[in-house]
Amino acid sequence: MRRIFLIVLLWQLFACSSTPEINRYTFARDIPPTAGGAAELSGGLGVGPIELPEYWRQKEIVVLSGDNRIISNPNHIWAGDPKLAISRTIATSLSQQLQFNDIWAHPWDSRSKPQKQILLIIESMGGPLGGPVELVAKWRLTDDFGMKVIATERQSFQVTTANKSYPAYVEALNQAVGQLADALESSVRRHFLN
């Protein structure tokens, strides 16, 4: 009996020691305080819905190879839904940059829908480990609860990863989302505040 207990205990210790660590990531951005007055957007501003490429509909972080292959590693995963995290990160960034609190990430309560909205499609996002990460996005600014199109724009953003690690890759993705947030802020100022 002792021998069986010892074998089971050693087997469990071996299994625990050989289990690779799972790393979880999310999107976030630090925004320095901005100078200037607060924006005024009557009826509020909503960010979303956001559409991501189909290869982003998984828990694992995807890396794009040069030959259109999608590479993923089960030890590097998103802490939640990347679509929701991107929407929240952009909404938080816009709120801080515009100094305006009535900015909401999708999904929002249908009873208090923002009057002005940014509909966002990320056409592609990613790249190889250690190489350039590209984010291509197009968006539509709408008013009257999505009934009136104000502008449609499309831009590409590129960031080079610091090294071939997953943390450096996720940091480059975060920087690309930050560049997108800056472009959206500029678009909101041009079309809603002038």
Secondary structure by P-SEA (a helix, b strand, c coil): caaaaaaaaaaaaaaaaaccbbbbbbbbbbbccccbbbbbbccbbbccccccccccccccbbbbccccbbbbbccccccccaaaaaaaaaaaaaaaaacccccccccccccccccbbbbbbccccccccccbbbbbbbbbbbccccccccccccbbbbbbbccccaaaaaaaaaaaaaaaaaaaaaaaaacccc
